[in-house]
């Protein structure tokens, strides 16, 4: 995904406040954040079909629709394994839907 994490945003704000970034660069970074952030569609549940920890990606089968949703390591809140039940949000990526904010549920 191409959006800035909260830590990156805080770092940029500190650099601006301390005078290391001029105002135009600061505005450019804010525009990048706004126009490149993904749109969250909904909260869902499902089961991890496949996840390769070394490659950092896998797929989740969404409950109800049986649709496969791509998941990347950057979208994980907890570590996941195959057959884990998870909750997640769907975000539209460049190549289709992505699971983000993925949490293991019991």
N, C-alpha and C positions, 0 to 999 in steps of 0.2 A: 504494500500500500504506500501511497505517496503523501501521507499527511505527517505533520510534526507531532512528536510525543509531547506530553506535558513538560517533561524535563528539557526538551529542546526549546519549547516556547519560553520556559522560565529563564534559560540561559540567554536567549536572544533579548528578552526584556531586561535582564541585568546588564548585558553589554550596552544596550541603548541607554539605560539609566546612568551608567558610568561614563558615557560619552564615547565608547569604542565604536559605535555604529552611528552613522548619520541618519537623519530622519527619512531620507529617500530609500535607503537600504532597508530600514525597519519596515516601511510601508510595503516594499516589494515582498518581503518575507511574509507579512500578514496577508497580502493578496495571494501568494502561493498557497498559504494554509487554507484560505477560504475557498479558492477555486479548485484545489486538488483534493479536498477532503471528500471522503466517501459518504454516501447517504445511507443511513441505517433504516432498514425497512421494518423489521419485527423481531420479537424474541421467540425462540423456538426450542424444541427439545429433539433429541435424536440419539443415535448410537454410532460410535466410531467404527467404521467399516475397515479402514486401513490407516495406519500412521507410521511413517518412517522417521524416527527421531533423528537419525544421522543426516538425512536429507532435509528435514524440517517441514514436511508437508504430508497431507493425507486427505481422506474423505470421510464425511459424516453422512449417514442416511437419516434424513429428516423424518420424524414421526408423522404419520398421517398421509404424507405424499410419497414416501419412499424415494424421494429425489436425492441424488448425490450432490453434496455441497463441498466444495474445495475448502480445505483449512490449511493455513500456513502457520509456522511456529510463532510468527509475530502477532497472531490473533489469539494466542492462548493465555489464559489466566492461570490455569493449573496444567501440570503435565498430564497428557492423555495417553491411553493405550487402546489397542483394539478391543472392542466390545464394551468400552466404558459408556455409560449413559451420561449425556452432556446437555447443558443448556447453552444457547448461543444466539447471537444476533446475525442477521444476514445483511451483508453490505455489498453493494454492486461494485465489482472490480472491473479492471480493463478487459478481462476475458470472460466475465460472467459473475455469478454470485459467489461470495466468499463468506465463510463462517468467521466471525470475530467475537471477542469477549467470551471465549469458550471456557466453560467451567464444568468440572465433573460434578454430577449429582448422584445421590444414592437411590 
